[in-house]
Amino acid sequence: HGLVGRAYKQIYFDTGDRDAPFAHAALGRAIAAYRVPYAADPVANTWHGVNLVALLHRARALALPEADGLDADAIATQVIATLEARPPAARG
């Protein structure tokens, strides 16, 4: 799922017209892809959470419909807390 999310994220950012419907669709698919591993294990999949937060904030800035049940600020807070709970050498 992470690789699929990365691919859709790249499609969105590489497009010449980020306001085009296909670009918005790619952004939505990236969010959906990153959501799966993060929801499955937020502690192990913090990197997916970081990407999810960034993409959710981008979608919000574009006034796109919000993904059901996803709160970018809450996820960001959870990712930060998870990382701070790890020893510095294990944060990667």
N, C-alpha and C positions, 0 to 999 in steps of 0.2 A: 504493500500500500504506500509506503514511503516513496518508492521509486515512481509509482504512478502519480502521486501528488507532486513530486518534483517535476515530472514531465509536463503536467498540466500547468504548473506554476511557470515553467519556462515558456510554454506556449503563450500564456497571458502576457508575460513581460517582454517577449520578443516581438509581439505583434505591433504593426505600425499604427493601428487604431484600437487603443484599449477601451474605447467606448462602443466598439462593435459588439453585436449580440454574441458572436462566437468567442470573443475575448471574455465577456462576462460569463459565458458558459464554462470556459476553461478555468476561470477563477473559482466558480462554484464546484467544479469537479475536483480541483486541487483541495479545496476545503473538505469535501466529502472523503477524499482519499486519506488525508492526514488525520481526520477525525477517527477513523477505525482503529489504528494502532494506539492512538492516544487514549481513547475511551477504554480499550482493552486493558491497558496497563500504564496509567499516567506516571508512575514512579520510574519504570524502565524506559518509557518512550518520551522523555522530556523534549528531545529534539523535534519530534512530531508536534508536540505542544507549542514549541516556539514558532514553528512554521504556521501552525493553525492560528495562533494569536495574530501574527503579522498579516495573514490573508484575511482574517475576519475584520481587522481594522481597515484594511484596504477596501473590502466590500462595503463597510460602513461609510467610508469616505465617499464612495461612489453612490451612496443611497440605494444599494441593492437590497433585496429582501434578506433579512437575517436568517441564518440557518437555525432551524428549530432546536431549542435546548442548548445552544452554545452562547456563552457569555465570555467575550474576549478578555475582559478585565478579570473575571473570576479565574479563568484558565491561566492568565499571566501570573496572578497571585499564587496559584497552586504550583506552577512551574518554578517560580522563585523559591517558594518554601521547600519544595522537593530538593532543589539544588543546594540550598543553604543547609539542609539537613545532612548532606553528604560531606565527608571529609574533603578538604580542598584538593587533595591529590586524586580523588575519585570523580571529580566533576567533569573532567575531560574538556 
